[in-house]
Amino acid sequence: DKNGKTVYLDCKSFAGDHFTYSEINTEQLEKSVMYGEWNILSGFAVLLRKHRDVVFYPGFFIEKLGPGTRFTVSNGLFLGKLENLNLKLLFPEKPIS
């Protein structure tokens, strides 16, 4: 953002309206969690193609819920439709409390 904040995004795309833990590459998840431990916002920007939704899921959140978990739009931060996604939502002007 304009204040020098950084985000590490791994971009994914899935045909349906959800994805499962097992569909995320273990090495990519470990890297996301590592950056999160360094206080860098990190995770996955996922395009759920069925409805053209783009959603952010923090790596630590995916890891915490673990194997067997199914992730939908309601589990992440909705960034918008593919045509109008808004990455500024990752950097709210006021901290989320």
Backbone bond lengths (Angstrom), bond angles and torsions (degrees), N, CA, C in turn:
res aa  C-N    CA-C-N  psi(-1)  N-CA   C-N-CA  omega(-1)  CA-C   N-CA-C  phi
1 D - - - 1.450 - - 1.521 109.79 -
2 K 1.312 117.13 -177.39 1.466 121.52 -176.17 1.522 112.81 -69.89
3 N 1.324 117.93 -11.93 1.462 121.78 179.15 1.517 112.55 -97.91
4 G 1.328 116.77 10.80 1.457 120.91 176.36 1.510 115.01 83.34
5 K 1.314 118.01 15.89 1.461 120.64 177.84 1.524 109.32 -78.83
6 T 1.321 114.98 150.36 1.456 121.25 -177.01 1.517 110.20 -120.92
7 V 1.312 115.58 148.44 1.458 121.44 173.70 1.524 107.69 -133.33
8 Y 1.323 116.39 140.19 1.457 122.20 174.60 1.512 106.63 -105.16
9 L 1.330 116.51 115.26 1.455 121.41 -179.72 1.516 110.44 -116.99
10 D 1.295 115.33 132.20 1.449 121.66 169.28 1.525 103.97 -107.39
11 C 1.306 117.21 122.76 1.465 120.81 -174.99 1.529 111.14 -94.31
12 K 1.321 114.14 134.80 1.463 121.60 -179.24 1.523 109.20 -132.74
13 S 1.323 115.84 158.58 1.454 121.67 177.62 1.531 108.22 -141.71
14 F 1.340 115.29 131.66 1.455 121.03 179.41 1.526 109.05 -131.13
15 A 1.317 116.75 143.29 1.465 122.39 -173.35 1.528 113.45 -65.67
16 G 1.310 118.29 -35.36 1.460 121.38 -173.15 1.511 114.12 -90.60
17 D 1.338 115.03 -150.45 1.459 121.60 178.90 1.528 111.50 -110.13
18 H 1.335 116.14 18.48 1.460 121.38 178.80 1.526 109.03 -162.12
19 F 1.322 115.38 170.57 1.463 121.81 169.82 1.520 107.04 -144.41
20 T 1.306 116.61 166.75 1.459 120.43 -179.56 1.525 110.36 -116.35
21 Y 1.295 114.65 161.01 1.470 121.28 179.39 1.522 111.13 -52.10
22 S 1.314 117.10 -41.29 1.466 121.20 -175.53 1.529 112.75 -67.38
23 E 1.321 118.12 -13.79 1.460 121.52 179.43 1.529 112.42 -86.50
24 I 1.323 117.22 -2.34 1.463 121.93 178.01 1.524 108.35 -99.13
25 N 1.314 115.96 131.82 1.456 122.04 179.17 1.530 109.70 -66.07
26 T 1.312 117.08 128.43 1.467 122.71 -176.86 1.525 112.06 -57.38
27 E 1.322 117.37 -44.18 1.471 120.28 -179.45 1.522 111.72 -63.82
28 Q 1.331 117.11 -39.03 1.457 120.45 178.48 1.524 110.57 -66.89
29 L 1.315 116.70 -39.56 1.460 120.62 178.47 1.528 110.45 -65.07
30 E 1.325 117.06 -43.79 1.468 120.40 178.77 1.521 111.15 -60.55
31 K 1.329 117.09 -40.20 1.467 120.60 179.39 1.526 110.78 -65.02
32 S 1.327 116.33 -42.23 1.454 120.35 178.54 1.526 111.26 -61.85
33 V 1.315 116.45 -43.87 1.468 120.55 178.91 1.530 110.17 -63.82
34 M 1.315 117.25 -40.47 1.464 121.38 179.19 1.524 110.89 -60.20
35 Y 1.334 116.90 -46.90 1.470 119.24 179.00 1.523 110.57 -63.09
36 G 1.319 116.47 -37.80 1.458 119.86 176.88 1.516 112.37 -60.56
37 E 1.325 116.50 -36.95 1.465 120.46 176.93 1.529 111.45 -66.20
38 W 1.321 116.55 -21.64 1.475 121.51 176.86 1.531 111.08 -91.33
39 N 1.339 116.58 12.98 1.466 123.41 -179.66 1.521 113.00 65.07
40 I 1.322 116.67 31.05 1.455 121.74 172.50 1.523 106.77 -104.27
41 L 1.328 116.60 127.01 1.456 119.88 176.00 1.521 107.93 -59.80
42 S 1.314 116.99 121.74 1.461 119.55 -175.09 1.518 110.78 -147.29
43 G 1.310 114.13 146.60 1.446 119.46 178.98 1.506 111.47 169.05
44 F 1.324 115.10 -150.50 1.453 121.87 -172.25 1.525 110.66 -122.33
45 A 1.320 115.66 126.64 1.462 121.46 169.76 1.522 105.17 -93.51
46 V 1.313 115.81 115.15 1.463 121.34 -171.35 1.525 110.21 -115.90
47 L 1.320 115.56 127.66 1.458 121.71 171.84 1.519 107.59 -94.05
48 L 1.328 115.45 116.40 1.459 121.66 174.72 1.524 105.39 -97.63
49 R 1.327 115.59 99.03 1.460 121.83 -165.85 1.532 114.66 -66.09
50 K 1.313 118.53 -25.37 1.476 119.68 -177.17 1.523 111.31 -53.49
51 H 1.350 116.70 -42.36 1.471 121.10 -179.51 1.526 111.88 -118.45
52 R 1.350 117.19 8.20 1.464 123.57 178.63 1.527 112.32 61.74
53 D 1.337 115.88 33.66 1.468 122.57 179.51 1.527 110.19 -88.23
54 V 1.329 115.84 137.45 1.464 121.45 173.69 1.526 107.29 -112.55
55 V 1.329 115.99 124.95 1.457 121.98 -172.62 1.521 109.18 -132.95
56 F 1.343 116.62 141.71 1.460 121.89 175.87 1.525 109.06 -101.68
57 Y 1.345 115.00 132.65 1.458 122.56 176.12 1.522 107.82 -126.07
58 P 1.343 118.57 116.79 1.472 119.60 177.04 1.531 110.57 -62.13
59 G 1.312 115.97 141.88 1.454 120.79 -179.89 1.520 112.71 -58.03
60 F 1.342 116.62 -41.67 1.469 119.42 -178.49 1.529 110.55 -63.13
61 F 1.317 117.04 -31.80 1.466 121.92 -179.42 1.532 110.22 -69.76
62 I 1.322 115.98 -43.99 1.472 119.90 177.96 1.523 109.50 -62.62
63 E 1.337 115.80 -43.84 1.462 119.56 -179.52 1.525 111.25 -64.54
64 K 1.324 116.86 -40.89 1.465 121.33 -178.35 1.537 111.54 -62.17
65 L 1.326 117.09 -42.28 1.461 119.76 -178.76 1.519 111.87 -75.38
66 G 1.320 116.70 -31.91 1.447 122.55 168.01 1.518 118.53 69.79
67 P 1.333 114.38 -170.75 1.465 121.98 -176.16 1.529 112.52 -54.65
68 G 1.316 114.29 143.50 1.459 120.55 179.41 1.513 113.83 88.49
69 T 1.329 117.54 -6.34 1.461 120.68 -177.45 1.520 110.84 -84.18
70 R 1.307 114.91 139.54 1.463 123.06 174.64 1.531 107.39 -108.89
71 F 1.318 117.35 126.70 1.460 122.73 -176.73 1.524 110.06 -106.28
72 T 1.328 115.89 129.68 1.462 122.79 178.25 1.526 108.77 -121.10
73 V 1.310 116.52 -179.26 1.463 120.88 178.51 1.530 110.49 -56.68
74 S 1.309 117.06 -39.19 1.469 120.62 -175.87 1.528 113.08 -67.25
75 N 1.333 118.46 -14.45 1.465 121.35 179.44 1.521 113.59 -86.66
76 G 1.323 117.45 -12.43 1.467 119.58 -174.07 1.516 112.37 -125.85
77 L 1.323 115.81 -168.95 1.458 123.25 177.06 1.525 107.91 -96.39
78 F 1.324 116.74 111.12 1.456 122.17 -178.66 1.525 109.01 -69.93
79 L 1.331 116.23 120.90 1.472 121.83 -178.38 1.525 112.31 -99.25
80 G 1.315 117.58 -6.54 1.456 121.50 178.54 1.512 111.55 123.67
81 K 1.313 113.86 -179.35 1.453 120.70 173.72 1.522 108.32 -77.94
82 L 1.309 116.99 161.73 1.455 121.20 -178.88 1.526 111.09 -54.31
83 E 1.310 116.55 -36.81 1.470 121.29 -176.67 1.517 113.33 -72.72
84 N 1.325 118.13 -20.85 1.472 119.43 -174.01 1.523 112.80 -144.04
85 L 1.329 117.42 37.99 1.461 118.35 -177.77 1.527 110.56 -66.08
86 N 1.318 115.51 150.95 1.456 121.85 -174.60 1.526 109.28 -127.01
87 L 1.330 116.53 98.52 1.467 120.20 179.57 1.525 112.71 -70.15
88 K 1.315 117.89 -15.40 1.473 120.34 177.52 1.526 111.46 -62.97
89 L 1.331 116.93 -20.98 1.464 120.29 178.22 1.530 111.56 -63.10
90 L 1.330 116.87 -20.98 1.468 120.32 177.44 1.523 111.86 -72.78
91 F 1.335 117.25 -16.59 1.466 122.82 -177.18 1.523 110.42 -126.85
92 P 1.330 117.70 72.79 1.463 119.31 -179.90 1.526 110.82 -61.74
93 E 1.342 115.58 144.59 1.467 119.70 -179.70 1.521 111.42 -65.42
94 K 1.322 116.25 -34.83 1.464 120.54 176.37 1.521 107.03 -108.96
95 P 1.316 117.75 133.60 1.475 119.68 179.90 1.522 111.18 -56.86
96 I 1.323 115.30 142.27 1.457 120.86 177.38 1.518 108.12 -74.94
97 S 1.339 116.42 128.07 1.475 119.11 -179.12 1.498 111.33 -118.89
